[in-house]
Amino acid sequence: MEIVQHLSKEKLEKAAFILKTVAHPTRLAVIDLLSYREKMSVNELCSVLDCEQSLLSHHLINMKLKGILNSQKDGQNVYYSLKEKDVVKLISCIENCDCNM
């Protein structure tokens, strides 16, 4: 029986790129929050996540540049929303994994 690789190199590289982009607890928390709310401001996210605005902004900008999030400026506030909604499925998949930490 011949063993065939199911995923192409391009698909594997894309998967690794997405996983690297979201591979931080704060980034996963942002994705989780935005899966329940259409959009949230940086201040709202900071309040819920109890983190420094400068650090959160770094994570948000990174995810925006890589196509995971959208942003919209409204006066002094910047609101973020999910651009790539399928990334939410990663969280539920991870929740169901029975891995040792």
Residue frames as a rotation matrix with the C-alpha (Angstrom) as fourth column:
MET 1
0.580 0.814 0.000 0.00
0.814 -0.580 0.000 0.00
0.000 0.000 -1.000 0.00
GLU 2
-0.334 -0.689 0.644 1.41
0.679 -0.650 -0.343 3.36
0.654 0.323 0.684 -1.04
ILE 3
0.055 0.277 -0.959 1.47
0.873 -0.480 -0.088 6.11
-0.485 -0.833 -0.268 1.58
VAL 4
-0.164 0.001 0.987 0.37
0.736 -0.666 0.123 9.46
0.657 0.746 0.108 0.17
GLN 5
-0.850 -0.129 -0.511 0.64
0.448 -0.687 -0.572 12.82
-0.278 -0.715 0.641 1.88
HIS 6
0.042 0.993 0.114 -2.86
0.978 -0.018 -0.208 14.26
-0.205 0.120 -0.971 2.14
LEU 7
0.797 0.264 -0.543 -2.00
0.262 -0.962 -0.082 17.95
-0.544 -0.077 -0.836 2.45
SER 8
0.611 -0.586 0.532 0.11
0.550 -0.169 -0.818 19.80
0.569 0.792 0.219 -0.07
LYS 9
-0.372 -0.844 -0.386 3.21
0.915 -0.262 -0.308 21.69
0.159 -0.467 0.870 1.02
GLU 10
-0.682 0.157 0.714 1.36
0.034 -0.969 0.246 24.97
0.730 0.192 0.655 0.41
LYS 11
0.416 0.907 0.059 -1.54
-0.107 -0.016 0.994 23.95
0.903 -0.420 0.091 2.66
LEU 12
0.425 -0.351 -0.834 0.85
0.859 0.446 0.250 22.83
0.284 -0.823 0.492 5.38
GLU 13
-0.688 -0.717 0.109 2.71
0.669 -0.686 -0.287 26.15
0.281 -0.125 0.952 5.19
LYS 14
-0.321 0.671 0.668 -0.58
-0.209 -0.738 0.641 28.07
0.924 0.066 0.378 5.34
ALA 15
0.659 0.574 -0.486 -1.69
0.286 0.406 0.868 26.06
0.695 -0.711 0.103 8.39
ALA 16
-0.006 -0.760 -0.650 1.64
0.992 0.079 -0.100 26.71
0.127 -0.645 0.754 10.13
PHE 17
-0.752 -0.241 0.613 1.38
0.296 -0.955 -0.011 30.43
0.589 0.173 0.790 9.31
ILE 18
0.146 0.904 0.401 -2.11
-0.245 -0.360 0.900 30.67
0.958 -0.230 0.169 10.82
LEU 19
0.675 0.100 -0.731 -1.16
0.574 0.551 0.605 28.64
0.463 -0.828 0.315 13.89
LYS 20
-0.400 -0.881 -0.254 1.93
0.893 -0.311 -0.325 30.79
0.207 -0.357 0.911 14.50
THR 21
-0.568 0.225 0.791 -0.16
0.024 -0.957 0.290 33.94
0.822 0.184 0.538 14.14
VAL 22
0.385 0.840 0.382 -2.64
-0.453 -0.189 0.871 32.91
0.804 -0.508 0.308 16.85
ALA 23
0.289 -0.325 -0.900 -0.20
0.539 0.833 -0.127 30.97
0.791 -0.448 0.416 19.06
HIS 24
-0.870 -0.447 0.206 -0.46
0.051 -0.498 -0.866 33.14
0.490 -0.743 0.456 22.17
PRO 25
-0.530 0.706 -0.471 -3.03
0.839 0.354 -0.414 33.03
-0.125 -0.614 -0.779 24.99
THR 26
-0.444 0.358 -0.821 -3.89
0.023 -0.912 -0.410 36.72
-0.896 -0.201 0.397 24.53
ARG 27
-0.780 0.121 -0.613 -4.45
-0.623 -0.237 0.746 36.30
-0.056 0.964 0.260 20.80
LEU 28
-0.775 0.525 -0.352 -6.64
0.382 0.832 0.402 33.25
0.504 0.177 -0.846 21.35
ALA 29
-0.466 0.605 -0.645 -8.61
0.700 -0.193 -0.687 35.18
-0.540 -0.772 -0.334 23.98
VAL 30
-0.605 0.215 -0.766 -9.18
-0.434 -0.896 0.091 38.05
-0.667 0.387 0.636 21.52
ILE 31
-0.835 0.280 -0.473 -10.43
-0.351 0.390 0.851 35.61
0.423 0.877 -0.228 18.89
ASP 32
-0.654 0.603 -0.456 -12.73
0.730 0.662 -0.171 33.98
0.198 -0.445 -0.874 21.44
LEU 33
-0.458 0.476 -0.750 -14.16
0.339 -0.687 -0.643 37.34
-0.822 -0.549 0.153 22.56
LEU 34
-0.607 0.179 -0.774 -14.68
-0.653 -0.668 0.357 38.55
-0.454 0.722 0.523 19.00
SER 35
-0.915 0.341 -0.215 -16.49
0.132 0.758 0.638 35.33
0.381 0.556 -0.739 18.15
TYR 36
-0.320 0.819 -0.476 -19.26
0.939 0.206 -0.277 36.47
-0.128 -0.536 -0.835 20.53
ARG 37
0.284 0.345 -0.894 -19.18
0.251 -0.927 -0.278 40.21
-0.925 -0.146 -0.350 19.79
GLU 38
0.844 0.108 0.525 -19.27
0.533 -0.069 -0.843 41.70
-0.055 0.992 -0.116 16.30
LYS 39
0.142 -0.837 0.529 -16.60
0.317 -0.468 -0.825 44.25
0.938 0.285 0.198 17.21
MET 40
0.738 -0.006 -0.675 -14.77
0.667 -0.151 0.730 45.51
-0.106 -0.989 -0.107 20.28
SER 41
0.794 -0.500 0.346 -12.60
-0.361 -0.846 -0.394 48.54
0.489 0.188 -0.852 20.94
VAL 42
-0.145 -0.934 -0.327 -9.04
0.095 0.316 -0.944 48.24
0.985 -0.168 0.043 22.16
ASN 43
-0.588 -0.045 0.807 -10.18
-0.713 -0.443 -0.544 49.67
0.382 -0.895 0.229 25.51
GLU 44
0.508 0.833 0.222 -12.99
-0.857 0.460 0.235 47.11
0.094 -0.309 0.946 25.83
LEU 45
0.638 -0.342 -0.690 -10.61
0.025 0.905 -0.425 44.27
0.770 0.253 0.586 25.03
CYS 46
-0.465 -0.859 0.213 -8.05
-0.144 -0.164 -0.976 45.60
0.873 -0.485 -0.047 27.54
SER 47
-0.225 0.472 0.852 -10.70
-0.955 -0.282 -0.095 45.82
0.195 -0.835 0.514 30.22
VAL 48
0.800 0.594 -0.077 -11.91
-0.579 0.800 0.159 42.25
0.156 -0.083 0.984 29.71
LEU 49
0.636 -0.610 -0.472 -8.44
0.273 0.751 -0.601 40.75
0.721 0.254 0.644 29.27
ASP 50
0.963 -0.250 -0.095 -6.86
-0.006 -0.376 0.926 42.84
-0.268 -0.892 -0.364 32.05
CYS 51
0.226 -0.920 0.319 -3.72
0.936 0.296 0.191 43.59
-0.270 0.256 0.928 30.06
GLU 52
-0.255 -0.426 -0.868 -1.65
0.182 -0.903 0.389 46.60
-0.950 -0.059 0.308 29.06
GLN 53
0.728 0.629 -0.273 -2.91
-0.090 -0.308 -0.947 48.48
-0.680 0.714 -0.167 26.03
SER 54
0.165 -0.738 -0.654 0.53
-0.945 -0.309 0.110 48.61
-0.283 0.600 -0.748 24.37
LEU 55
-0.756 -0.439 0.485 0.94
-0.350 0.898 0.266 44.83
-0.553 0.031 -0.833 24.56
LEU 56
0.013 0.855 0.519 -2.60
0.377 0.477 -0.794 44.18
-0.926 0.206 -0.316 23.35
SER 57
0.654 0.202 -0.729 -2.17
-0.475 -0.640 -0.604 46.65
-0.589 0.741 -0.323 20.48
HIS 58
-0.417 -0.872 -0.255 0.93
-0.833 0.254 0.492 44.73
-0.365 0.417 -0.832 19.39
HIS 59
-0.693 0.214 0.689 -1.09
0.191 0.975 -0.111 41.49
-0.695 0.054 -0.716 19.24
LEU 60
0.365 0.930 -0.043 -4.02
0.261 -0.147 -0.954 43.16
-0.894 0.337 -0.296 17.45
ILE 61
0.389 -0.293 -0.873 -1.83
-0.782 -0.607 -0.144 44.81
-0.488 0.739 -0.465 14.81
ASN 62
-0.707 -0.695 0.130 -0.01
-0.553 0.659 0.510 41.54
-0.440 0.289 -0.850 14.18
MET 63
-0.457 0.605 0.653 -3.26
0.468 0.787 -0.402 39.65
-0.757 0.122 -0.642 13.64
LYS 64
0.580 0.642 -0.501 -4.60
-0.066 -0.576 -0.814 42.44
-0.812 0.505 -0.292 11.44
LEU 65
0.003 -0.684 -0.730 -1.50
-0.897 -0.324 0.300 42.49
-0.441 0.654 -0.615 9.24
LYS 66
-0.902 -0.402 0.160 -1.76
-0.323 0.871 0.369 38.72
-0.287 0.281 -0.916 8.80
GLY 67
-0.664 0.663 -0.346 -5.44
-0.446 0.020 0.895 38.81
0.600 0.748 0.283 7.80
ILE 68
-0.697 0.418 -0.583 -7.10
0.652 0.708 -0.273 37.46
0.298 -0.570 -0.766 10.94
LEU 69
-0.104 0.623 -0.775 -8.67
0.756 -0.457 -0.469 40.75
-0.646 -0.635 -0.423 12.10
ASN 70
0.027 0.181 0.983 -10.18
0.702 -0.703 0.110 43.91
0.712 0.687 -0.145 10.62
SER 71
-0.495 -0.089 -0.864 -9.98
0.756 -0.535 -0.378 47.30
-0.429 -0.840 0.333 12.26
GLN 72
0.104 0.586 0.803 -12.15
0.723 -0.599 0.344 50.38
0.683 0.545 -0.486 12.00
LYS 73
-0.848 -0.426 -0.315 -11.36
0.528 -0.636 -0.562 53.77
0.039 -0.644 0.764 13.52
ASP 74
0.237 0.928 0.288 -14.26
0.693 -0.369 0.619 55.71
0.681 0.053 -0.731 15.02
GLY 75
0.879 -0.016 0.477 -13.08
-0.260 -0.854 0.450 59.00
0.400 -0.519 -0.755 16.52
GLN 76
0.091 -0.865 0.493 -10.48
-0.991 -0.127 -0.039 58.19
0.096 -0.485 -0.869 19.16
ASN 77
0.197 0.076 0.978 -11.40
-0.514 0.857 0.037 54.50
-0.835 -0.510 0.208 19.29
VAL 78
-0.493 -0.298 -0.818 -10.20
-0.831 0.439 0.342 51.64
0.257 0.848 -0.464 17.13
TYR 79
0.361 0.698 0.618 -12.61
-0.744 0.615 -0.260 48.72
-0.562 -0.366 0.742 16.86
TYR 80
-0.742 -0.617 -0.261 -11.50
-0.663 0.622 0.417 45.23
-0.095 0.482 -0.871 15.90
SER 81
0.487 0.846 0.215 -13.55
-0.740 0.531 -0.412 42.43
-0.463 0.041 0.885 14.39
LEU 82
-0.110 -0.478 0.871 -12.84
0.098 0.867 0.488 38.99
-0.989 0.139 -0.048 12.97
LYS 83
-0.063 0.014 -0.998 -11.98
-0.950 -0.308 0.056 39.03
-0.306 0.951 0.033 9.29
GLU 84
-0.492 -0.190 -0.849 -11.25
-0.504 0.858 0.101 35.30
0.710 0.478 -0.518 9.09
LYS 85
0.174 0.712 0.680 -14.16
-0.972 0.012 0.236 33.82
0.159 -0.702 0.694 11.02
ASP 86
0.709 0.092 -0.699 -13.08
-0.179 0.983 -0.051 30.21
0.682 0.162 0.713 10.44
VAL 87
-0.391 -0.920 0.038 -10.16
-0.230 0.058 -0.971 30.76
0.891 -0.388 -0.234 12.82
VAL 88
-0.046 0.484 0.874 -12.71
-0.992 -0.125 0.018 30.42
0.118 -0.866 0.485 15.66
LYS 89
0.817 0.379 -0.435 -12.93
-0.391 0.918 0.064 26.72
0.423 0.117 0.898 14.82
LEU 90
-0.114 -0.943 -0.312 -9.34
-0.073 0.321 -0.944 26.35
0.991 -0.085 -0.106 16.00
ILE 91
-0.545 -0.071 0.836 -10.38
-0.787 -0.299 -0.539 27.21
0.289 -0.951 0.107 19.54
SER 92
0.486 0.786 0.383 -13.14
-0.858 0.512 0.038 24.59
-0.166 -0.347 0.923 19.68
CYS 93
0.656 -0.343 -0.672 -10.79
-0.148 0.815 -0.560 22.05
0.740 0.467 0.484 18.12
ILE 94
-0.436 -0.889 0.140 -8.14
-0.258 -0.026 -0.966 22.80
0.862 -0.457 -0.218 20.75
GLU 95
-0.172 0.462 0.870 -10.72
-0.984 -0.123 -0.129 22.59
0.048 -0.878 0.475 23.55
ASN 96
0.809 0.588 -0.016 -11.50
-0.588 0.809 -0.020 19.04
0.001 0.025 1.000 22.44
CYS 97
0.209 -0.820 -0.533 -7.84
-0.277 0.473 -0.836 17.94
0.938 0.323 -0.128 22.33
ASP 98
0.993 0.078 0.090 -6.75
-0.111 0.340 0.934 15.76
0.043 -0.937 0.347 25.22
CYS 99
0.345 -0.939 -0.013 -3.08
0.180 0.079 -0.981 16.71
0.921 0.336 0.196 25.30
ASN 100
0.493 -0.309 -0.813 -0.69
0.866 0.091 0.491 16.80
-0.078 -0.947 0.313 28.22
MET 101
0.770 -0.273 0.576 0.73
-0.083 -0.939 -0.334 20.19
0.632 0.210 -0.746 29.15
